[in-house]
């Protein structure tokens, strides 16, 4: 266990995200944006699944077939939106279609995959905020889970029965396959920060965690038979949630791994914590500790590693 300071920020259903001094999450069909420095928050109604960088927030608006708003992007029609906290202007990035979105934002660029809701396959697109230009990164229709840092975009691509990890350097216009798993395996959710790319692989009934050092052109397996979910990386720190027990004895906690020291630290203790995200020395996560019987009442917490 660490000795950091924990602060409750209010009710939250899911999707916490943190960047700089701002935290976003989804609650009651709206996106909440909380400023750590000022303690102020704003609400964006009829929105879900937020991601934030600086003063730009990306999220999904959804609606049912009759055109009525829906509170989550599992509804039939979804559209991706961009909102700027300084100008208070909202821009619709995509049309409403039968699709779900996975997306990421870094500085002035947004990457997303528009997936067909039946096949769960799609292509990676990138949007440049200043120029409003959309470009396609992948076009084979079998891509997913994009993430971006600087000029580098990473994603998964299904080919010939296996899932591979790809990386594209936007500035150099160069695409590279950085990992290929065995047929029948499943690579999930690549995440990038700096020169480190991280992902998980399901193979033969177990899940393993890998990291790729782009500068050193080296891939390392850091966990075997991993039992966690919801990986997030910042610097040389990786956080995730891991559950234990069954039924009334089930608990889930947040853990952190330090790439430099190879040390694993438990952040929470016998709670119902989930969906961690990390930025600098701060971790945000959802926890239903206030409702141990039913675990339906969820709140968001901020954990400061430096406190």
C-alpha positions as CSV (number, residue, x, y, z in Angstrom):
1,X,0.0,0.0,0.0
2,X,1.1,3.5,-0.7
3,X,0.6,6.5,1.6
4,X,-1.0,8.9,-0.9
5,X,-3.9,11.2,-0.2
6,X,-7.4,10.3,-1.4
7,X,-10.1,12.9,-2.3
8,X,-13.7,12.2,-3.2
9,X,-14.9,14.3,-6.1
10,X,-18.6,13.3,-6.3
11,X,-20.9,10.8,-8.0
12,X,-19.7,9.1,-11.2
13,X,-20.9,6.2,-13.3
14,X,-17.9,5.5,-15.5
15,X,-15.2,6.6,-17.9
16,X,-12.8,8.7,-15.8
17,X,-10.1,10.6,-17.7
18,X,-7.4,13.0,-16.4
19,X,-5.0,15.4,-18.1
20,X,-3.2,18.3,-16.5
21,X,-5.5,19.8,-13.8
22,X,-8.7,18.6,-15.4
23,X,-10.7,15.4,-14.8
24,X,-13.7,14.2,-16.8
25,X,-16.1,11.4,-16.3
26,X,-19.6,10.2,-17.2
27,X,-22.5,10.5,-14.8
28,X,-26.3,10.3,-15.3
29,X,-26.1,10.8,-19.1
30,X,-23.7,13.7,-19.0
31,X,-20.0,14.4,-19.1
32,X,-18.6,16.1,-16.1
33,X,-15.4,18.2,-16.3
34,X,-13.7,19.0,-13.0
35,X,-10.9,21.5,-12.5
36,X,-8.5,20.4,-9.7
37,X,-7.0,23.9,-9.4
38,X,-10.2,25.8,-9.0
39,X,-12.6,23.1,-7.7
40,X,-15.1,24.1,-10.4
41,X,-17.0,21.7,-12.6
42,X,-19.1,22.0,-15.8
43,X,-21.7,19.6,-17.2
44,X,-22.1,18.6,-20.9
45,X,-25.5,16.9,-21.2
46,X,-26.4,14.0,-23.3
47,X,-22.8,12.9,-23.7
48,X,-20.6,9.9,-22.7
49,X,-17.2,8.4,-22.8
50,X,-15.1,11.5,-22.5
51,X,-11.4,12.1,-23.2
52,X,-9.6,15.3,-22.6
53,X,-6.4,17.2,-23.5
54,X,-5.9,20.8,-22.4
55,X,-9.1,22.7,-23.0
56,X,-10.4,20.2,-25.6
57,X,-12.9,17.5,-24.7
58,X,-14.0,14.7,-27.0
59,X,-17.1,12.6,-26.3
60,X,-19.9,10.7,-27.9
61,X,-23.6,11.8,-28.3
62,X,-26.0,9.0,-28.9
63,X,-29.7,8.6,-29.9
64,X,-32.3,6.0,-30.4
65,X,-33.9,5.1,-33.8
66,X,-36.7,7.5,-33.0
67,X,-34.2,10.4,-32.6
68,X,-34.5,10.7,-28.8
69,X,-31.2,11.2,-26.9
70,X,-29.6,8.1,-25.4
71,X,-27.3,8.2,-22.4
72,X,-24.6,5.8,-23.7
73,X,-23.0,4.9,-27.0
74,X,-24.5,1.4,-27.2
75,X,-27.5,3.0,-28.7
76,X,-28.1,2.5,-32.5
77,X,-26.8,6.0,-33.5
78,X,-23.6,7.7,-32.3
79,X,-21.7,10.8,-33.2
80,X,-18.3,12.1,-32.1
81,X,-18.1,15.7,-30.8
82,X,-15.4,18.1,-29.8
83,X,-15.9,20.8,-27.1
84,X,-13.5,23.7,-26.3
85,X,-13.6,25.0,-22.7
86,X,-12.3,28.4,-23.6
87,X,-14.6,29.2,-26.6
88,X,-17.5,27.1,-25.2
89,X,-18.0,25.9,-28.8
90,X,-19.1,22.4,-29.8
91,X,-18.1,20.8,-33.1
92,X,-19.7,17.6,-34.5
93,X,-16.9,15.5,-36.0
94,X,-18.8,12.6,-37.5
95,X,-22.4,11.9,-38.7
96,X,-24.8,9.8,-36.6
97,X,-24.4,6.2,-37.8
98,X,-24.8,2.6,-36.7
99,X,-21.4,2.6,-35.0
100,X,-19.5,2.8,-31.8
101,X,-16.4,4.8,-31.2
102,X,-13.0,4.3,-29.5
103,X,-10.9,7.5,-29.6
104,X,-8.0,9.4,-28.1
105,X,-6.8,13.0,-28.1
106,X,-3.3,14.5,-27.8
107,X,-2.6,18.2,-28.3
108,X,-4.4,19.2,-31.5
109,X,-5.0,15.7,-32.9
110,X,-7.8,13.3,-32.4
111,X,-7.8,9.6,-33.5
112,X,-10.8,7.4,-33.6
113,X,-12.1,4.1,-35.0
114,X,-15.6,4.0,-36.4
115,X,-16.8,0.4,-35.9
116,X,-19.7,-1.4,-37.5
117,X,-21.9,-2.5,-34.6
118,X,-22.3,-6.0,-36.2
119,X,-18.8,-6.8,-37.2
120,X,-17.0,-4.7,-34.6
121,X,-14.5,-3.8,-37.3
122,X,-13.5,-0.4,-38.6
123,X,-10.8,2.0,-39.8
124,X,-8.6,4.5,-38.0
125,X,-9.0,8.2,-38.8
126,X,-7.2,11.2,-37.5
127,X,-8.5,14.8,-37.2
128,X,-6.4,17.9,-37.0
129,X,-8.2,20.5,-34.9
130,X,-6.7,23.7,-36.4
131,X,-7.2,22.7,-40.0
132,X,-10.3,20.5,-39.5
133,X,-8.8,18.0,-41.8
134,X,-9.7,14.3,-41.5
135,X,-7.2,11.6,-42.8
136,X,-7.4,7.9,-42.9
137,X,-4.6,5.9,-41.3
138,X,-5.9,2.4,-41.9
139,X,-8.2,1.4,-44.7
140,X,-8.5,-2.4,-44.5
141,X,-11.6,-2.3,-42.3
142,X,-10.1,-4.5,-39.5
143,X,-8.6,-2.0,-37.2
144,X,-9.4,-0.9,-33.6
145,X,-8.3,0.6,-30.3
146,X,-6.3,3.6,-31.4
147,X,-4.2,5.8,-29.1
148,X,-1.9,8.8,-29.9
149,X,1.1,10.5,-28.3
150,X,3.0,13.2,-30.2
151,X,3.4,12.2,-33.8
152,X,2.8,8.5,-33.1
153,X,-0.5,6.6,-33.4
154,X,-0.8,2.9,-32.3
155,X,-3.7,0.5,-32.9
156,X,-4.6,-3.1,-33.4
157,X,-5.3,-4.8,-36.7
158,X,-6.9,-8.2,-37.3
159,X,-5.1,-10.2,-40.0
160,X,-5.3,-13.9,-41.0
161,X,-6.6,-15.1,-37.7
162,X,-4.4,-13.0,-35.4
163,X,-4.3,-9.5,-34.0
164,X,-1.3,-7.3,-34.5
165,X,-0.1,-4.0,-33.1
166,X,0.7,-1.3,-35.6
167,X,2.4,2.1,-35.1
168,X,2.4,5.1,-37.5
169,X,4.7,8.1,-37.3
170,X,2.6,10.9,-38.8
171,X,5.6,13.2,-39.3
172,X,7.6,10.5,-41.2
173,X,4.6,9.0,-42.9
174,X,5.8,5.6,-41.9
175,X,3.7,2.6,-40.6
176,X,5.3,-0.3,-38.8
177,X,4.0,-3.6,-37.4
178,X,5.5,-3.8,-33.9
179,X,3.9,-7.0,-32.6
180,X,2.2,-10.0,-34.1
181,X,0.5,-12.7,-31.9
182,X,-0.3,-16.3,-32.7
183,X,-3.4,-17.4,-34.6
184,X,-6.3,-17.5,-32.2
185,X,-4.8,-15.0,-29.8
186,X,-6.2,-11.6,-29.0
187,X,-4.3,-8.3,-28.5
188,X,-6.2,-5.6,-26.7
189,X,-6.0,-1.9,-26.1
190,X,-2.6,-0.6,-26.9
191,X,-1.7,2.6,-25.0
192,X,1.2,4.9,-25.6
193,X,3.1,7.4,-23.6
194,X,6.5,8.9,-24.7
195,X,8.5,6.1,-26.3
196,X,6.6,3.3,-24.5
197,X,3.7,1.3,-26.0
198,X,1.8,-1.1,-23.8
199,X,-0.8,-3.8,-24.6
200,X,-2.3,-7.0,-23.3
201,X,-2.5,-10.4,-25.1
202,X,-5.0,-13.2,-24.5
203,X,-3.4,-16.5,-25.4
204,X,-4.2,-20.1,-24.4
205,X,-6.4,-19.1,-21.5
206,X,-4.1,-16.5,-20.0
207,X,-3.5,-12.8,-20.3
208,X,0.0,-11.3,-20.6
209,X,1.1,-7.7,-20.5
210,X,3.8,-6.3,-22.9
211,X,5.6,-3.0,-23.3
212,X,7.5,-1.8,-26.4
213,X,10.4,0.7,-26.1
214,X,10.2,2.5,-29.5
215,X,13.7,4.1,-29.2
216,X,15.3,0.8,-28.3
217,X,13.2,-1.3,-30.7
218,X,12.6,-3.7,-27.8
219,X,9.5,-5.6,-26.7
220,X,9.3,-7.0,-23.1
221,X,6.7,-9.1,-21.3
222,X,6.2,-7.6,-17.9
223,X,3.4,-9.9,-16.6
224,X,2.3,-13.5,-17.2
225,X,-1.2,-14.8,-16.3
226,X,-2.2,-11.2,-15.5
227,X,-5.7,-10.9,-14.0
228,X,-6.3,-7.1,-14.3
229,X,-8.3,-4.7,-16.5
230,X,-8.2,-1.1,-17.6
231,X,-4.5,-0.4,-18.1
232,X,-3.4,3.3,-18.1
233,X,0.2,4.6,-18.5
234,X,2.0,7.8,-17.7
235,X,5.8,8.1,-17.7
236,X,7.2,5.0,-16.2
237,X,4.0,4.2,-14.2
238,X,1.2,1.8,-15.3
239,X,-2.0,1.4,-13.3
240,X,-4.8,-1.1,-13.6
241,X,-7.7,-2.7,-11.6
242,X,-7.7,-6.3,-10.4
243,X,-10.5,-8.2,-8.7
244,X,-10.5,-11.1,-6.2
245,X,-13.1,-13.2,-4.5
246,X,-16.6,-14.1,-5.6
247,X,-20.2,-13.0,-4.7
248,X,-20.4,-11.0,-1.5
249,X,-16.6,-11.4,-1.0
250,X,-15.6,-9.8,-4.3
251,X,-13.3,-6.8,-4.1
252,X,-11.4,-4.9,-6.8
253,X,-8.4,-2.7,-6.2
254,X,-6.0,-0.4,-8.1
255,X,-2.4,-1.4,-8.6
256,X,0.6,0.4,-10.0
257,X,3.7,-0.9,-11.8
258,X,6.9,1.1,-12.1
259,X,8.7,0.3,-15.4
260,X,12.1,1.6,-14.1
261,X,12.1,-0.3,-10.8
262,X,10.0,-3.3,-11.8
263,X,8.0,-2.8,-8.6
264,X,4.3,-3.3,-8.2
265,X,2.4,-1.3,-5.6
266,X,-1.2,-1.7,-4.3
267,X,-3.0,1.6,-4.3
268,X,-6.3,0.7,-2.7
269,X,-7.2,-1.9,-0.1
270,X,-10.3,-4.2,-0.3
271,X,-12.5,-1.7,-2.0
272,X,-14.6,-1.8,-5.2
273,X,-12.3,0.4,-7.3
274,X,-12.3,0.2,-11.1
275,X,-11.4,2.1,-14.3
276,X,-8.2,3.9,-13.2
277,X,-6.5,6.6,-15.2
278,X,-3.1,8.2,-14.4
279,X,-1.5,11.6,-15.1
280,X,1.7,12.7,-13.5
281,X,1.4,11.8,-9.8
282,X,-2.4,11.6,-9.8
283,X,-4.7,8.6,-10.2
284,X,-8.4,8.8,-10.7
285,X,-10.8,5.9,-10.4
286,X,-14.4,4.9,-9.8
287,X,-15.3,3.2,-6.5
288,X,-18.6,1.9,-5.0
289,X,-17.2,1.7,-1.5
290,X,-20.1,3.8,-0.2
291,X,-22.5,1.0,-1.3
292,X,-20.8,-2.2,-0.2
293,X,-24.1,-4.2,-0.2
294,X,-25.3,-3.5,-3.8
295,X,-22.2,-1.7,-5.3
296,X,-24.5,0.4,-7.5
297,X,-23.7,3.8,-6.0
298,X,-20.4,4.9,-7.6
299,X,-18.2,7.9,-6.9
300,X,-15.0,9.2,-8.4
301,X,-11.8,9.5,-6.3
302,X,-8.5,11.3,-6.8
303,X,-5.4,9.7,-5.4
304,X,-2.3,11.9,-5.1
305,X,0.9,9.8,-5.0
306,X,3.0,12.8,-3.8
307,X,0.8,13.6,-0.8
